[in-house]
């Protein structure tokens, strides 16, 4: 912070900030997904908003999902177009660049049509969106196993943006980025009022 010449007045947990801005009184579990793991944070909202516990959930993470999607897509190209996008670094790079587009298609339609232009040729493969959702289910299953029926579960956008996430975590509510910003602003005002 000194190198950036920023004055730090305090640190606020992102979940505490968001829930203090938006949640009615109660107990909540907040799920978030990182590169190699997930977290389930328990937050109690009352007169104050308090983080009670953070549980690390192994065997799930964005990297696990991405690796599985890449393998799924590469197999589809190989089977349908006789093209192996993982054979050369340049074509693998193209696949990774297109992955976000195909993941969006998987959320919005029944079928994902994938195209890669490589060495003056266009290669096409198709997959049912349910195949992408199957991978989401595999990655989020360790989180779902730890959530009790009836718990107030909130999920960050890194989870909600995965195709099929709401099927794996039914009833989960999205914790929006605007709630986080509003909560941080409130904490900042409270710090300056003291």
C-alpha positions, 0 to 999 in steps of 0.5 A, spaced: 500 500 500 505 504 501 508 503 494 501 505 491 501 511 496 494 508 499 492 510 506 489 503 508 484 505 514 482 497 515 480 491 511 473 488 510 471 481 508 468 481 502 462 477 504 461 481 510 461 488 506 456 485 501 451 482 506 451 488 511 449 492 505 443 487 502 441 482 507 436 481 512 437 479 519 439 471 519 445 466 518 448 465 511 453 461 507 456 464 502 460 460 496 465 462 492 470 459 487 477 460 486 482 457 481 484 451 486 479 451 491 472 454 493 470 457 500 464 457 504 463 462 509 458 463 515 456 470 516 451 472 521 447 478 520 444 482 526 445 488 529 452 487 526 454 483 521 459 478 523 463 472 519 463 466 524 467 461 519 470 460 513 471 453 510 476 451 505 473 446 500 478 442 496 477 438 490 473 444 486 476 450 483 476 454 476 482 450 474 479 443 475 473 446 471 477 449 465 481 443 464 475 438 464 472 443 459 478 443 455 478 436 454 471 435 453 472 440 447 478 437 444 475 430 444 469 433 440 474 436 435 478 430 434 472 426 434 468 430 429 473 434 425 479 430 426 483 436 428 486 436 435 487 443 438 491 440 443 496 438 438 500 445 437 501 450 442 498 455 437 491 451 436 491 450 444 491 458 445 486 459 440 481 454 444 483 457 450 481 464 447 474 461 445 472 458 451 469 464 454 464 464 448 463 457 448 461 457 456 456 463 454 453 459 449 452 453 454 448 457 459 444 460 453 442 455 449 441 447 448 447 446 443 454 449 443 457 450 436 464 451 436 469 453 431 476 454 430 480 457 424 487 454 424 492 454 418 487 456 413 482 451 415 475 452 419 474 446 424 467 445 427 464 441 433 458 441 436 456 439 443 450 439 447 450 444 453 448 439 458 455 436 457 458 443 460 453 443 465 455 436 467 462 438 468 459 444 472 456 439 477 462 435 478 466 441 480 460 444 484 458 437 488 463 438 493 460 445 495 453 442 494 454 436 499 456 441 505 450 445 504 444 443 509 437 443 506 434 450 508 440 454 509 440 461 506 446 460 501 449 466 497 453 465 491 458 469 488 458 471 480 464 466 479 459 460 481 453 463 478 456 464 471 457 457 470 453 453 466 448 449 470 450 452 477 443 453 479 441 446 478 447 444 483 445 449 488 438 450 487 435 456 491 442 459 491 441 467 491 446 471 487 451 476 491 452 481 487 458 486 486 454 492 487 452 489 494 459 488 495 461 496 493 455 498 497 457 495 503 465 497 502 462 504 502 458 503 508 464 501 512 468 506 509 463 512 512 463 508 518 470 508 519 471 516 517 465 517 522 469 515 528 
